[in-house]
Amino acid sequence: MNNKFENKLLLTIPEIMEYTGFGEKKVRQLLNNPKSTYTIRNGNKLYAHKELLEDFLKKCAKFQLTI
């Protein structure tokens, strides 16, 4: 992955978009999912815990789940 995100624990929406290649609508959809274990809310700001997001994406790829 990108070294820019190597030392970051939490990612913002624009960072998630750059990190994953997903569009803003898909990122917001993932973060607003009530079953999401990687979403961190701080007021009205949304962040993703990078390691938990990576685990989720790996699981989706391994089992060919639709995101």
Backbone atoms as SQL, in Angstrom:
CREATE TABLE atoms (id INTEGER PRIMARY KEY, chain TEXT, resi INTEGER, resn TEXT, atom TEXT, x REAL, y REAL, z REAL);
INSERT INTO atoms VALUES
  (1, 'A', 1, 'MET', 'N', 0.837, -1.178, 0.000),
  (2, 'A', 1, 'MET', 'CA', 0.000, 0.000, 0.000),
  (3, 'A', 1, 'MET', 'C', 0.888, 1.250, 0.000),
  (4, 'A', 2, 'ASN', 'N', 0.246, 2.374, 0.114),
  (5, 'A', 2, 'ASN', 'CA', 0.932, 3.647, 0.012),
  (6, 'A', 2, 'ASN', 'C', 1.627, 4.003, 1.328),
  (7, 'A', 3, 'ASN', 'N', 2.903, 4.416, 1.263),
  (8, 'A', 3, 'ASN', 'CA', 3.658, 4.792, 2.458),
  (9, 'A', 3, 'ASN', 'C', 3.067, 6.009, 3.155),
  (10, 'A', 4, 'LYS', 'N', 2.319, 6.822, 2.417),
  (11, 'A', 4, 'LYS', 'CA', 1.698, 8.016, 2.976),
  (12, 'A', 4, 'LYS', 'C', 0.782, 7.658, 4.148),
  (13, 'A', 5, 'PHE', 'N', 0.172, 6.490, 4.093),
  (14, 'A', 5, 'PHE', 'CA', -0.788, 6.078, 5.114),
  (15, 'A', 5, 'PHE', 'C', -0.201, 5.086, 6.114),
  (16, 'A', 6, 'GLU', 'N', 1.070, 4.800, 6.010),
  (17, 'A', 6, 'GLU', 'CA', 1.697, 3.764, 6.827),
  (18, 'A', 6, 'GLU', 'C', 1.560, 4.026, 8.326),
  (19, 'A', 7, 'ASN', 'N', 1.766, 5.263, 8.761),
  (20, 'A', 7, 'ASN', 'CA', 1.766, 5.579, 10.190),
  (21, 'A', 7, 'ASN', 'C', 0.440, 6.136, 10.682),
  (22, 'A', 8, 'LYS', 'N', -0.571, 6.150, 9.843),
  (23, 'A', 8, 'LYS', 'CA', -1.866, 6.696, 10.237),
  (24, 'A', 8, 'LYS', 'C', -2.754, 5.598, 10.799),
  (25, 'A', 9, 'LEU', 'N', -3.446, 5.908, 11.859),
  (26, 'A', 9, 'LEU', 'CA', -4.381, 4.967, 12.463),
  (27, 'A', 9, 'LEU', 'C', -5.794, 5.216, 11.951),
  (28, 'A', 10, 'LEU', 'N', -6.178, 6.493, 11.849),
  (29, 'A', 10, 'LEU', 'CA', -7.500, 6.865, 11.374),
  (30, 'A', 10, 'LEU', 'C', -7.388, 7.563, 10.022),
  (31, 'A', 11, 'LEU', 'N', -8.335, 7.252, 9.136),
  (32, 'A', 11, 'LEU', 'CA', -8.353, 7.864, 7.813),
  (33, 'A', 11, 'LEU', 'C', -9.626, 8.676, 7.642),
  (34, 'A', 12, 'THR', 'N', -9.497, 9.840, 7.014),
  (35, 'A', 12, 'THR', 'CA', -10.655, 10.669, 6.692),
  (36, 'A', 12, 'THR', 'C', -11.269, 10.172, 5.384),
  (37, 'A', 13, 'ILE', 'N', -12.411, 10.726, 5.027),
  (38, 'A', 13, 'ILE', 'CA', -13.085, 10.296, 3.801),
  (39, 'A', 13, 'ILE', 'C', -12.200, 10.496, 2.566),
  (40, 'A', 14, 'PRO', 'N', -11.593, 11.687, 2.374),
  (41, 'A', 14, 'PRO', 'CA', -10.717, 11.832, 1.199),
  (42, 'A', 14, 'PRO', 'C', -9.534, 10.855, 1.210),
  (43, 'A', 15, 'GLU', 'N', -8.993, 10.567, 2.396),
  (44, 'A', 15, 'GLU', 'CA', -7.880, 9.623, 2.495),
  (45, 'A', 15, 'GLU', 'C', -8.335, 8.203, 2.161),
  (46, 'A', 16, 'ILE', 'N', -9.532, 7.835, 2.611),
  (47, 'A', 16, 'ILE', 'CA', -10.059, 6.506, 2.288),
  (48, 'A', 16, 'ILE', 'C', -10.262, 6.384, 0.780),
  (49, 'A', 17, 'MET', 'N', -10.763, 7.460, 0.170),
  (50, 'A', 17, 'MET', 'CA', -10.966, 7.453, -1.283),
  (51, 'A', 17, 'MET', 'C', -9.648, 7.217, -2.012),
  (52, 'A', 18, 'GLU', 'N', -8.612, 7.907, -1.580),
  (53, 'A', 18, 'GLU', 'CA', -7.296, 7.752, -2.203),
  (54, 'A', 18, 'GLU', 'C', -6.710, 6.368, -1.913),
  (55, 'A', 19, 'TYR', 'N', -6.884, 5.897, -0.703),
  (56, 'A', 19, 'TYR', 'CA', -6.318, 4.622, -0.252),
  (57, 'A', 19, 'TYR', 'C', -6.951, 3.429, -0.972),
  (58, 'A', 20, 'THR', 'N', -8.290, 3.481, -1.141),
  (59, 'A', 20, 'THR', 'CA', -9.009, 2.345, -1.715),
  (60, 'A', 20, 'THR', 'C', -9.330, 2.498, -3.197),
  (61, 'A', 21, 'GLY', 'N', -9.431, 3.729, -3.656),
  (62, 'A', 21, 'GLY', 'CA', -9.859, 3.965, -5.037),
  (63, 'A', 21, 'GLY', 'C', -11.372, 4.033, -5.172),
  (64, 'A', 22, 'PHE', 'N', -12.090, 3.978, -4.054),
  (65, 'A', 22, 'PHE', 'CA', -13.548, 4.079, -4.066),
  (66, 'A', 22, 'PHE', 'C', -13.951, 5.538, -4.205),
  (67, 'A', 23, 'GLY', 'N', -15.163, 5.776, -4.683),
  (68, 'A', 23, 'GLY', 'CA', -15.702, 7.126, -4.773),
  (69, 'A', 23, 'GLY', 'C', -16.261, 7.576, -3.435),
  (70, 'A', 24, 'GLU', 'N', -16.558, 8.860, -3.351),
  (71, 'A', 24, 'GLU', 'CA', -17.047, 9.425, -2.091),
  (72, 'A', 24, 'GLU', 'C', -18.369, 8.796, -1.665),
  (73, 'A', 25, 'LYS', 'N', -19.255, 8.558, -2.599),
  (74, 'A', 25, 'LYS', 'CA', -20.558, 7.985, -2.267),
  (75, 'A', 25, 'LYS', 'C', -20.404, 6.594, -1.639),
  (76, 'A', 26, 'LYS', 'N', -19.541, 5.763, -2.199),
  (77, 'A', 26, 'LYS', 'CA', -19.325, 4.414, -1.678),
  (78, 'A', 26, 'LYS', 'C', -18.664, 4.463, -0.307),
  (79, 'A', 27, 'VAL', 'N', -17.698, 5.356, -0.128),
  (80, 'A', 27, 'VAL', 'CA', -17.019, 5.484, 1.164),
  (81, 'A', 27, 'VAL', 'C', -18.012, 5.905, 2.241),
  (82, 'A', 28, 'ARG', 'N', -18.837, 6.899, 1.934),
  (83, 'A', 28, 'ARG', 'CA', -19.839, 7.345, 2.910),
  (84, 'A', 28, 'ARG', 'C', -20.839, 6.232, 3.219),
  (85, 'A', 29, 'GLN', 'N', -21.204, 5.464, 2.203),
  (86, 'A', 29, 'GLN', 'CA', -22.120, 4.340, 2.394),
  (87, 'A', 29, 'GLN', 'C', -21.505, 3.313, 3.352),
  (88, 'A', 30, 'LEU', 'N', -20.234, 2.999, 3.156),
  (89, 'A', 30, 'LEU', 'CA', -19.553, 2.044, 4.034),
  (90, 'A', 30, 'LEU', 'C', -19.455, 2.564, 5.468),
  (91, 'A', 31, 'LEU', 'N', -19.100, 3.837, 5.619),
  (92, 'A', 31, 'LEU', 'CA', -18.921, 4.405, 6.955),
  (93, 'A', 31, 'LEU', 'C', -20.241, 4.572, 7.694),
  (94, 'A', 32, 'ASN', 'N', -21.329, 4.810, 6.974),
  (95, 'A', 32, 'ASN', 'CA', -22.628, 5.013, 7.609),
  (96, 'A', 32, 'ASN', 'C', -23.369, 3.713, 7.892),
  (97, 'A', 33, 'ASN', 'N', -22.788, 2.584, 7.492),
  (98, 'A', 33, 'ASN', 'CA', -23.413, 1.293, 7.746),
  (99, 'A', 33, 'ASN', 'C', -23.418, 1.043, 9.257),
  (100, 'A', 34, 'PRO', 'N', -24.604, 0.790, 9.848),
  (101, 'A', 34, 'PRO', 'CA', -24.656, 0.580, 11.302),
  (102, 'A', 34, 'PRO', 'C', -23.869, -0.638, 11.782),
  (103, 'A', 35, 'LYS', 'N', -23.609, -1.600, 10.904),
  (104, 'A', 35, 'LYS', 'CA', -22.865, -2.801, 11.294),
  (105, 'A', 35, 'LYS', 'C', -21.359, -2.634, 11.141),
  (106, 'A', 36, 'SER', 'N', -20.928, -1.471, 10.683),
  (107, 'A', 36, 'SER', 'CA', -19.515, -1.206, 10.461),
  (108, 'A', 36, 'SER', 'C', -18.747, -1.219, 11.783),
  (109, 'A', 37, 'THR', 'N', -17.674, -1.999, 11.836),
  (110, 'A', 37, 'THR', 'CA', -16.840, -2.051, 13.044),
  (111, 'A', 37, 'THR', 'C', -15.644, -1.114, 12.954),
  (112, 'A', 38, 'TYR', 'N', -15.411, -0.523, 11.799),
  (113, 'A', 38, 'TYR', 'CA', -14.233, 0.308, 11.565),
  (114, 'A', 38, 'TYR', 'C', -14.540, 1.802, 11.573),
  (115, 'A', 39, 'THR', 'N', -15.812, 2.186, 11.702),
  (116, 'A', 39, 'THR', 'CA', -16.192, 3.602, 11.673),
  (117, 'A', 39, 'THR', 'C', -16.008, 4.236, 13.042),
  (118, 'A', 40, 'ILE', 'N', -15.397, 5.440, 13.031),
  (119, 'A', 40, 'ILE', 'CA', -15.230, 6.229, 14.244),
  (120, 'A', 40, 'ILE', 'C', -15.898, 7.571, 13.970),
  (121, 'A', 41, 'ARG', 'N', -16.795, 7.962, 14.844),
  (122, 'A', 41, 'ARG', 'CA', -17.491, 9.238, 14.695),
  (123, 'A', 41, 'ARG', 'C', -16.965, 10.209, 15.745),
  (124, 'A', 42, 'ASN', 'N', -16.659, 11.411, 15.278),
  (125, 'A', 42, 'ASN', 'CA', -16.236, 12.485, 16.168),
  (126, 'A', 42, 'ASN', 'C', -17.092, 13.692, 15.808),
  (127, 'A', 43, 'GLY', 'N', -18.177, 13.879, 16.536),
  (128, 'A', 43, 'GLY', 'CA', -19.134, 14.921, 16.166),
  (129, 'A', 43, 'GLY', 'C', -19.791, 14.520, 14.859),
  (130, 'A', 44, 'ASN', 'N', -19.686, 15.383, 13.860),
  (131, 'A', 44, 'ASN', 'CA', -20.255, 15.053, 12.555),
  (132, 'A', 44, 'ASN', 'C', -19.186, 14.554, 11.576),
  (133, 'A', 45, 'LYS', 'N', -17.980, 14.322, 12.060),
  (134, 'A', 45, 'LYS', 'CA', -16.904, 13.828, 11.204),
  (135, 'A', 45, 'LYS', 'C', -16.833, 12.309, 11.275),
  (136, 'A', 46, 'LEU', 'N', -16.549, 11.716, 10.129),
  (137, 'A', 46, 'LEU', 'CA', -16.422, 10.263, 10.045),
  (138, 'A', 46, 'LEU', 'C', -14.976, 9.898, 9.738),
  (139, 'A', 47, 'TYR', 'N', -14.484, 8.899, 10.431),
  (140, 'A', 47, 'TYR', 'CA', -13.152, 8.370, 10.204),
  (141, 'A', 47, 'TYR', 'C', -13.256, 6.853, 10.105),
  (142, 'A', 48, 'ALA', 'N', -12.254, 6.249, 9.515),
  (143, 'A', 48, 'ALA', 'CA', -12.180, 4.788, 9.489),
  (144, 'A', 48, 'ALA', 'C', -10.890, 4.360, 10.169),
  (145, 'A', 49, 'HIS', 'N', -10.996, 3.364, 11.023),
  (146, 'A', 49, 'HIS', 'CA', -9.815, 2.748, 11.631),
  (147, 'A', 49, 'HIS', 'C', -9.157, 1.932, 10.525),
  (148, 'A', 50, 'LYS', 'N', -7.957, 2.307, 10.151),
  (149, 'A', 50, 'LYS', 'CA', -7.309, 1.750, 8.961),
  (150, 'A', 50, 'LYS', 'C', -7.166, 0.234, 9.011),
  (151, 'A', 51, 'GLU', 'N', -6.698, -0.308, 10.118),
  (152, 'A', 51, 'GLU', 'CA', -6.476, -1.761, 10.204),
  (153, 'A', 51, 'GLU', 'C', -7.790, -2.535, 10.132),
  (154, 'A', 52, 'LEU', 'N', -8.828, -2.027, 10.793),
  (155, 'A', 52, 'LEU', 'CA', -10.122, -2.703, 10.752),
  (156, 'A', 52, 'LEU', 'C', -10.742, -2.614, 9.362),
  (157, 'A', 53, 'LEU', 'N', -10.551, -1.479, 8.696),
  (158, 'A', 53, 'LEU', 'CA', -11.035, -1.329, 7.318),
  (159, 'A', 53, 'LEU', 'C', -10.309, -2.312, 6.401),
  (160, 'A', 54, 'GLU', 'N', -9.000, -2.429, 6.552),
  (161, 'A', 54, 'GLU', 'CA', -8.230, -3.388, 5.751),
  (162, 'A', 54, 'GLU', 'C', -8.723, -4.814, 5.978),
  (163, 'A', 55, 'ASP', 'N', -8.976, -5.175, 7.239),
  (164, 'A', 55, 'ASP', 'CA', -9.487, -6.516, 7.548),
  (165, 'A', 55, 'ASP', 'C', -10.822, -6.763, 6.870),
  (166, 'A', 56, 'PHE', 'N', -11.706, -5.756, 6.903),
  (167, 'A', 56, 'PHE', 'CA', -13.008, -5.868, 6.252),
  (168, 'A', 56, 'PHE', 'C', -12.851, -6.082, 4.747),
  (169, 'A', 57, 'LEU', 'N', -11.983, -5.300, 4.117),
  (170, 'A', 57, 'LEU', 'CA', -11.785, -5.412, 2.670),
  (171, 'A', 57, 'LEU', 'C', -11.151, -6.753, 2.296),
  (172, 'A', 58, 'LYS', 'N', -10.217, -7.239, 3.113),
  (173, 'A', 58, 'LYS', 'CA', -9.612, -8.550, 2.854),
  (174, 'A', 58, 'LYS', 'C', -10.644, -9.659, 2.961),
  (175, 'A', 59, 'LYS', 'N', -11.528, -9.553, 3.971),
  (176, 'A', 59, 'LYS', 'CA', -12.572, -10.546, 4.141),
  (177, 'A', 59, 'LYS', 'C', -13.520, -10.540, 2.929),
  (178, 'A', 60, 'CYS', 'N', -13.866, -9.362, 2.451),
  (179, 'A', 60, 'CYS', 'CA', -14.742, -9.246, 1.277),
  (180, 'A', 60, 'CYS', 'C', -14.067, -9.865, 0.054),
  (181, 'A', 61, 'ALA', 'N', -12.783, -9.638, -0.098),
  (182, 'A', 61, 'ALA', 'CA', -12.064, -10.200, -1.245),
  (183, 'A', 61, 'ALA', 'C', -11.939, -11.718, -1.125),
  (184, 'A', 62, 'LYS', 'N', -11.640, -12.187, 0.076),
  (185, 'A', 62, 'LYS', 'CA', -11.437, -13.630, 0.288),
  (186, 'A', 62, 'LYS', 'C', -12.708, -14.417, -0.001),
  (187, 'A', 63, 'PHE', 'N', -13.828, -13.904, 0.458),
  (188, 'A', 63, 'PHE', 'CA', -15.092, -14.623, 0.291),
  (189, 'A', 63, 'PHE', 'C', -15.918, -14.097, -0.876),
  (190, 'A', 64, 'GLN', 'N', -15.331, -13.221, -1.676),
  (191, 'A', 64, 'GLN', 'CA', -15.977, -12.618, -2.843),
  (192, 'A', 64, 'GLN', 'C', -17.317, -11.998, -2.482),
  (193, 'A', 65, 'LEU', 'N', -17.324, -11.230, -1.399),
  (194, 'A', 65, 'LEU', 'CA', -18.536, -10.541, -0.953),
  (195, 'A', 65, 'LEU', 'C', -18.696, -9.212, -1.677),
  (196, 'A', 66, 'THR', 'N', -19.930, -8.847, -1.935),
  (197, 'A', 66, 'THR', 'CA', -20.209, -7.560, -2.547),
  (198, 'A', 66, 'THR', 'C', -20.116, -6.474, -1.483),
  (199, 'A', 67, 'ILE', 'N', -19.485, -5.386, -1.843),
  (200, 'A', 67, 'ILE', 'CA', -19.347, -4.269, -0.892),
  (201, 'A', 67, 'ILE', 'C', -20.492, -3.317, -1.126);
